[in-house]
Amino acid sequence: MMTARQTLDEALSLGVTLEASGDDLHIKAPIGVMTLELKRALKEHKDIIIYVITLPPPARPGSELEQLRREIGEMAHATVVWEA
């Protein structure tokens, strides 16, 4: 029996598209790639797979990350003035 990760990796490597809609897992697959074992594993790990595919994407290098780095850099070099 496959683990949830193995199931997800196998499905994606075969070109299977997985989409979540609430508690439903929508599966689109090329003809002939959905084996009985894969179908059973997707059903068994459905809740975990839905959770994983609906997580927000991780931070990627790009404008948002660069903006955050600039802001952190500015805060690190800011002059603190204390008033009594």
KARALIN-V552265 format. One record per pair of residues at least 4 apart in sequence whose ideal C-beta (glycine too) atoms are under 8 Angstrom apart, sorted by the first residue. I is the first residue (numbers start at 1). J is the second residue. D is the distance in Angstrom with one decimal. If there is no record, write none. Layout:
i: <I:I>
j: <J:J>
d: <D:D>
This chain:
i: <1:1:2:2:2:2:2:2:2:3:3:4:4:4:4:4:5:6:6:7:7:7:7:7:7:7:8:8:8:8:8:8:9:10:10:10:11:11:11:11:11:11:12:12:14:14:14:14:15:15:15:16:16:16:16:16:16:16:17:17:17:18:18:18:18:18:19:19:19:19:20:20:20:20:20:20:20:21:23:25:25:25:25:27:27:29:29:33:34:34:35:36:37:38:39:40:41:42:42:45:46:47:48:49:50:51:59:59:60:61:61:62:63:64:65:66:67:68:69:70:71:72:73:74>
j: <41:44:6:7:10:37:38:41:45:7:45:8:45:48:49:52:9:10:41:11:38:41:42:44:45:49:12:18:45:49:52:53:13:14:38:41:16:18:27:29:38:42:16:18:29:30:33:38:29:30:33:27:28:29:30:33:34:38:27:28:29:25:26:27:49:53:25:26:28:53:24:25:26:49:50:53:54:26:50:42:46:49:50:34:42:33:34:38:38:39:39:40:41:42:43:44:45:46:49:49:50:51:52:53:54:55:64:65:65:65:66:66:67:68:69:70:71:72:73:74:75:76:77:78>
d: <7.1:7.6:4.0:4.7:6.7:7.2:8.0:4.4:7.8:6.9:7.7:6.4:3.9:4.2:6.3:7.5:6.1:6.0:7.6:6.3:7.1:4.0:6.1:7.8:5.1:6.9:6.3:7.6:7.7:5.8:6.5:7.9:6.1:6.4:6.2:7.6:3.9:6.3:7.8:7.8:6.5:6.7:6.5:7.7:7.0:7.3:4.3:7.7:7.0:5.1:6.6:6.3:7.0:4.4:7.8:6.6:7.4:7.9:7.4:4.3:7.4:6.3:7.3:6.0:6.5:5.6:7.6:4.4:7.8:7.5:7.1:6.0:7.4:8.0:4.4:5.6:5.1:6.2:7.1:7.0:5.1:6.3:5.6:7.6:6.6:5.1:4.9:7.7:5.7:5.7:7.0:6.3:6.2:6.2:6.5:6.1:6.0:6.4:6.9:5.3:6.2:6.5:6.3:6.1:6.1:7.1:7.4:5.7:6.9:5.4:7.7:6.9:6.1:6.5:6.5:6.5:6.4:6.3:6.2:6.3:6.4:6.3:6.5:6.4>
